[in-house]
Amino acid sequence: MASYAIGDIQGCYHAFQALLARIEFNPEIDELWLVGDLINRGSGSLEVLRWCYAHQDCLKVVLGNHDLHALVVAAGFVRAHKGDTLDALLAASDKDLLLNWLRHQRLAYYAAPTPGEYYLMVHAGLLPAWTAQQTMHYAAEVEAALQGPNYLDFLAHMYGNLPNRWQADLTGIERLRVMTNAMTRLRVCTLQGEMEFQFKGELADVPKGFVPWFDVANRATQEVQVIFGHWSALGLQRRPNIYALDTGCLWGGQLTAMNLQTKEIRQVESHPLDKPIKLQR
């Protein structure tokens, strides 16, 4: 059995299928860890989600900001953005089935595909003060809100950049929003954990006063192997205990898989059929 973590798919169905062929994925014995942003912006969001639903027994999935965005758009709380490619999904006869499955996925996943070798997977990042155990606890709080009977109330108030730092005494939607933003939107923060959400560029251009979340000194998860995506301009990163797997397939880069037993990297190039429109970062 092999376990593979795969970077942001974002509806790039053709590249996704090519990558599965490249790693010789066998759903009977192998498993996939998907770092979120399964859908949106590529032409095959519906096909990706249908594949994931059909193969859910061999998947470990965390939600990304584009996945949450699809849920908010489907609920009617915001209009689709100009670059969104959700129309086919939202018009599909199995829309409710697929979106309900998506809504029941996790915000963080922590497990050992090889005995004794644990990985923590989130879509975007972790706040400096959070341990792996706290991250899982906070993720469970958001998951309870997203999967519960009042999930529409959560989706209606999920968007927003404030509060932009963690405080343990936060309550209600403000508490849920900070936890959601950290795990699905974070790229850079101050040394004190204040989050900034506008920056999407390369490491050399990080705004003054901010650092990549994984470079904060004394980060509580320094000894934990963390898998994430979200930051396509960052590119493939394999540092001690840090594995960034969003390699910009949507933008003409690659789709990346990492074998969690061997840490071997396999990639495929972007596929022209996955880009229905000319996209700009």
Secondary structure as GFF3:
##gff-version 3
##sequence-region A 1 281
A	DSSP	beta_strand	3	6	.	.	.	ID=ss1
A	DSSP	alpha_helix	13	22	.	.	.	ID=ss2
A	DSSP	beta_strand	31	34	.	.	.	ID=ss3
A	DSSP	alpha_helix	45	54	.	.	.	ID=ss4
A	DSSP	three_ten_helix	56	58	.	.	.	ID=ss5
A	DSSP	beta_strand	59	61	.	.	.	ID=ss6
A	DSSP	alpha_helix	65	75	.	.	.	ID=ss7
A	DSSP	alpha_helix	87	91	.	.	.	ID=ss8
A	DSSP	alpha_helix	95	103	.	.	.	ID=ss9
A	DSSP	beta_strand	108	114	.	.	.	ID=ss10
A	DSSP	beta_strand	117	122	.	.	.	ID=ss11
A	DSSP	alpha_helix	132	147	.	.	.	ID=ss12
A	DSSP	alpha_helix	151	157	.	.	.	ID=ss13
A	DSSP	alpha_helix	172	185	.	.	.	ID=ss14
A	DSSP	beta_strand	188	189	.	.	.	ID=ss15
A	DSSP	beta_strand	195	196	.	.	.	ID=ss16
A	DSSP	three_ten_helix	203	205	.	.	.	ID=ss17
A	DSSP	beta_strand	211	212	.	.	.	ID=ss18
A	DSSP	three_ten_helix	213	215	.	.	.	ID=ss19
A	DSSP	beta_strand	225	228	.	.	.	ID=ss20
A	DSSP	three_ten_helix	232	234	.	.	.	ID=ss21
A	DSSP	beta_strand	237	239	.	.	.	ID=ss22
A	DSSP	beta_strand	242	244	.	.	.	ID=ss23
A	DSSP	three_ten_helix	249	251	.	.	.	ID=ss24
A	DSSP	beta_strand	254	259	.	.	.	ID=ss25
A	DSSP	beta_strand	265	269	.	.	.	ID=ss26
A	DSSP	three_ten_helix	272	274	.	.	.	ID=ss27
###
